[in-house]
Amino acid sequence: MENKKELRTWLDDLALNHPLVIAGPCSAETEEQVLKIAHELKDTDVSYFRAGIWKPRTRPGMFEGVGALGLKWLQRVKAETGMKTATEVANAAHVKLALEHDVDLLWIGARSTVSPFIVQEIADALEGTDKIVLVKNPVNPDLALWLGAIERLATANIKNLGVIHRGFSTYEKTKYRNTPEWQLAIELQSKFPDLPIINDPSHITGKRDMIFDVSQTALDLNFDGLMIETHYDPENAWSDAAQQVTPSTLVQIMKDLKIRKETDPEADYNDALNNLRAKIDVIDNQIIELLGKRMVVADGIGTLKRQKNVSVLQSKRWNEILGKMVLEGQEHGLSEEFILKMFKAIHQESINHQEKIIKK
């Protein structure tokens, strides 16, 4: 992607005074449902009306979308509301049908992004198109795989590119449906600062009451927009009911989100500072999570030592850890004093955890 600045052209051309908003139902269910939601979003800041026509699902037997019939409903949305339309495509046949029905924005889903074969098929079908094409991050936290998909599309002479950050699957249970792994999105921004990046808080959270907080974090991290699933009757949606919000809730979210003011006399400084602080907040949260995981492992060691009647403190092992971490810290620009203080505190907490277990 040599001409990276060209990637922002489509976003800049929109001339928005607010982040880009893509909204609409997870799935197009009926023509009436699609049109009702679209008309409720018509006079809001929503720029693109989204609806899932084909729904790749994890397990067979679940609702997998109405298919090509729904594309005609999107045509009516555009004709009646003036909003541009967006949907997911998962193969060349989907691309052909979406282009025939003049869908304005296509995105490649997380399950498709993991397959270079699928991405290449879609890239070949879209070659030279002026449609906007967004790539969701792969299901697994693999930045190279994400970038590889983008590069395949760029090679197919598709200049109106962008990405969607929708979080990553993890075996461990967290409060998120898909863990944000913000550091991967931050790294992508660092590598390609002119690549538009949209956040999908609906799929990250899986819960409508968490959408605002994740959306605010995304904007604090300088994301270009949001994709939020919206339904007039979320509780009875045919798919992903728990993560959809009503149009009125979406409007309130957009009103409550804090957007940095361009007219602030110190805007450049404040923007940079807020962006850096947001990144630090994300990393600090990750440090706490990792330390929590470390203590769980320490608890396991304590249980094993209790079973075998082994003492808590293992001086040789501890000295080995300290020496190794001092060297690792130096490679990352961290002073020996800092490393020693930090790991002594971590070690003491591990000892405290193990002592509690041994004394049980």
Order of alpha helices (4+ residues) and beta strands (2+ residues): alpha-beta-alpha-beta-alpha-beta-alpha-beta-alpha-alpha-beta-alpha-beta-alpha-beta-alpha-alpha-beta-alpha-alpha-alpha-alpha
